[in-house]
Amino acid sequence: MKHLPFSLHSFKIKLLVSLLAVGLLPLATISVFYQYILDVRITKDIESASIDRLRYTSFNIQRQKEIADQLLGWITYNRQLQNILTSDYSKIYEKQLDIIQFSSYAMEYAVNANIESNIFKILILEDNGSSFQIGNGMSLLDEKAIRDAKWAETYEHSSPERLTLSKDVYIKDTYIFPVSSRIYNDLTGTPVGWCLIAFRNDMYSQSLVNGSNNQNIYLINQEGQCIGHTDPAWLGTDMASNPIIQKILNTSESLGHFMNFRSETPTIVHYYRVPDSHLIEIQETPLNSFLKEKEESFRLSAALILFSVILVFCITIYLRNVLTRPINTINNYIKNVSKGDFKGSLTLSCDDEFQSIAESINNMEREIHELMEKQKEEAEIKKELEFRVLQNQINPHFLYNTLNTIKWMASLQHADTIRDMTAALGRLLQNISKGSDKISIYEEMSLLDDYVLIQDIKYNGQLKVNYHIGDPTITQASILKFLLQPIVENAIFHGIEPKGEDGGTIDIYLNRTDKDIHIHIVDHGIGMTPDQIYILLHPHENPRNKRGLNGIGVHNINQRIKITYGKNYGITITSEPGLYTDVLICIPYERSSSL
């Protein structure tokens, strides 16, 4: 696989992805939320408009039914009609004149009630077999067929909720709404005839068209028959087998809606049960126009998102460059430092957190450089000390053999003092020639005693060294060889001897803490000033008097301790001129392996 020119795990890529996510996720969320809100709004708008329209048309349908019932009642209880049906006319034309006059009154009532256009025919049936018809002059109901079918009895006190094929002599295969009522004589209470009104099949369809806004809206009765439709061809059709109608008829809810597909076109179906009737209004609303509106809104949203993406991407690239420029500078600088290029001059053209990081890197670089130089210096010092130890391992061996010869001759001549000094010096030189760098404190004290024995002869036995041991087990601890002797030597020659007395006392205190050993070497000589203490610990500034026995001075002892045990250990000197000098040696507690 070909390597990419960049690392997918790099900070730049992570920053780029983070910035893009921060910029684009809100946009995507807002867009999705906007589309959701748009869908909800469209659905609510459709539902609200459809329900309002269905309720409005329902009101008109109810009003048409009420007017139809009022017309039927007006005709049934009309006194003039009762007189026509109960009077014995001597002349036929007189009855015809009364019928014409009644017909005029009836049509005038229908016009005033705004139902005249919905009347197909009004048929008055007399019990004596006579009849007359009012209304549309282009139609003529078949009286005999109607009597045979017993329409008057069948549709008595019914509501115009069912379409029936008219029994018209001229107009065939036409559906009508038949309703009927019995006519009684107000005076005697006896039935005198029937009033049968046939309403036009489009009586309800007109209301549906007026409120439909070209949507597919229709009216069915409880049997599933279509009794009103925006398309007249559907009037009278049995729709009970239609899945939509079945679903609506099987529910008891008075109001509802659901989604449906008609000819692969998504539609939303709303239904509403007309109050105080068995009629159900149904409206099928195609969603094409609303989907088109949604599509246009989606295009607009997509364009805005695309523009926002480009804008966010440009801003992201700019921010990435601005944020990663100092990071790149820091990264390159650290790479140079790792190659040993210590300049300590990382600078950035900004005054923010990156500049603080740069300053911290500069400080860290200087500290690393100083530490490396210090380690290099300590390594050189250690190398020099090792060379001196190796060098001094040769000379003491030769001197030791010579001193043994002197000791033997002093014994033959009974020179005890010379013999003791020679023996003590021989033991010192013998220990110097040994390769081990660490011995027990007990052994170190023995070597110090040999050195003090030699010096005590010089001071006629007036030089005393007193040991104050807090814990007896401390003598079993390990210590660097010849660590105490240079300090005691410095106390003798620079503290006690300049005081002009024949001798003096040196007190050595050995105490143990939890993990460390503290050794105080105290002399009551002339003491030292702070400047003298500084020169003693830093002999490179004043090389005089820096060496004791075997060329090992106080400064070298301090360096040996720090190199061996670490920078937390070493020598501390406190002094009061004319009174005392206290040299504190601090080393870690280690049990000696030489015991």
Secondary structure, DSSP 8 states (H G I E B T S, - for coil): ----SS-TTSHHHHHHHHHHHHHHHHHHHHHHHHHHHHHHHHHHHHHHHHHHHHHHHHHHHHHHHHHHHHHHHHHHT-HHHHHHHH---SSHHHHHHHHHHHHHHHHHHHHHTT-GGGEEEEEEEETTS-EEEEE-TT--B-HHHHHHHTHHHHTBT--S-S-EE--BSSS-S-EEEEEEEEEE-TTT--EEEEEEEEEETTTTHHHHHHHHTTSEEEEE-TT-BEEEESSGGGTT-B-TTSHHHHHHHT---SEEEEEEEETTEEEEEEEEE-TTSS-EEEEEEESHHHHHHHHHHHHHHHHHHHHHHHHHHHHHHHHHHHHHHHHHHHHHHHHHHHTT--------S--SHHHHHHHHHHHHHHHHHHHHHHHHHHHHHHHHHHHHHHHHTTHHHHHHHHHHHHHHHHHHTT-HHHHHHHHHHHHHHHHHHSS-SEEEHHHHHHHHHHHHHHHHHHTTT-EEEEEEES-GGGGGBEEETTSSHHHHHHHIIIIIGGGT-S-EEEEEEEEE-SSEEEEEEEE-SS---HHHHHHHH-GGG--TT---GGG--HHHHHHHHHHHH-TT-EEEEEEETTTEEEEEEEEE--B-S--
